[in-house]
């Protein structure tokens, strides 16, 4: 709590408590019929009440200042959060851009010849050499990991 607010609240409360004493004196003087004592007691009560009003105004001013500081702090925190979010978004975009960049493969002339020789229709049914390995087709993800895809099983239903 702001110091000005605290001082205003404590001062107002104290002066309002102190008003009770002159008011009690006023009531006793009224029963006795002593008008001079009644006037003096009312004067003290009015002074204390005015001081309580001054402290109340001070507390109100302190609360306004405190609210303004809280608004500024909230605005600063919001701007900070926005900047952090923008930085995170920028880092994320950079990371995704790195993932999007693909490697290029160049096939040499010898490789092209070998590919052509192995893909001719006459060579499809050619017997495999001893070192050849039967491999299933493999799919890769953008991250470069092997994606396991399930082969669809052949089903036949007779009715």
N, C-alpha and C positions, 0 to 999 in steps of 0.2 A: 504494500500500500504506500502511496505517495506520502511524504512527510507533511506536506501542507494539508492534505486531507485528514491525516491522523490528528494533527494539531487542532484543526477546526472541529472535528468530531468530539475530541476530548474536552476542549474548551467549552463548547456548547453544552455538553452533558453536565460538566461541573457547574457552570453558571445556572443551569436550570435546577440542579439540586440545591444550589445556594439560595435560590428564590424562595424555597420553602421556609427558611428561617424568618425573613422579614414578613412573610405572609402569616406565619403563626403569631408573631408579635402584633401584627395588625389586627388579627381576630381577637386576641386578648385585650388589646386597647379598645376595640369596639365594644366588648362586653362591659368594660369599665367606664366607657364614655370619654376616654382621653383622646381628643381629636389631634392634639399636637403629636403624640406618639404615633397615631394612625398615619398622619401625613409623612412623618419621617420614615416609617416602615414602608409606606407605599413608594417613597422616593428611592429607597434602597432596592426594593423589588423591581422598579422600573429600570434602574441602572443595570442590575444583573440581567434582566431580560434583554436590554439593548446589547449588552456584551455578548449574550448568547446568540442574538441575531447576527452580530458581527462575525462571530466564530462560525456560524452556519454559512454565511456568505463565503468565508475563507475556505470552508470545507467544499462548498460547491465549486469554487474556482479550482481547487486542487483536484477535484474529481474530473473536471473538464480537461485539465492538463494531463491527467493520468489517462483519460480516454484517448486524447490526441496521441500520446506516446504509444499507447497500445495499437492504435490504427497504423501509425508509422512502422511499428515493429512487425505487425501482420503483413503490411505491404512489402516490407523488405524481405520477409521470409517467403512470401509468395513469389517475388521476383527471383529470389535465390533458387526456389524449387523449379521455376520455369527455366532458368539458365541450366540447372543440372539436368533437367529433362531434355533440353536441346542438345547438350553435350552427349548424353546417353544415346539420343537418336542419331547424332552424327557418327558416333563410334559404331553403332549398329549398322548404319548404312555403309560405312567403310568395310566392315566385316563381311556384309552380304555382297558388296562389290568384289571383294577378294574371292569369295566363293563362286561368283558368276564368271570370273575370268577362266576361260578354258585353255587347256594345253593344246597345242597344235602338233600334229604328227605329219611328217613328210615321209613319203615312201620313195625309196630309191628306184632307179630303173631296174635293178636286179630284182627287187621286191615285186615290182609291177609284173615283170616277166614270170616270176614264180607264181604269183597270184593268177595270172592268165593261164599258165600251164595247169594249175591245180583246179581251176574252175571250169575247164573245158568239159563239155558233155561226155566226152569219151572217158575222162578221168574220174568221173563221179563214182562209178562202180568199180574203180581200180582196187585191187587188193591192197590192204594196208601193210606197211612194213612193220617189222618187229618192234621198233622203238616208238611207233605212233601210239598215242593214248586217246581213248574215247573220252571226250569231255562234253559236258552238256553246255549249252549256251548260258552265258552269265551276263546279268545286267548290273550296271554300276550306278550309284546315286551321284548327285552333284558333289557330294563331299568326298567321293572317291572310294566309298565302301561298296562291298559286294552286296547286291540286293538279291535275296533268295526269293525266287518266285516259284510257286507251286505249279507243277505240270498238271494240266487238266486231265483227269482220268477219263477213259472212254467208257461210257455206260450204254448198255443196250437194254431196253425194256420191251418185253414181248407181252402182248395182251391176247 
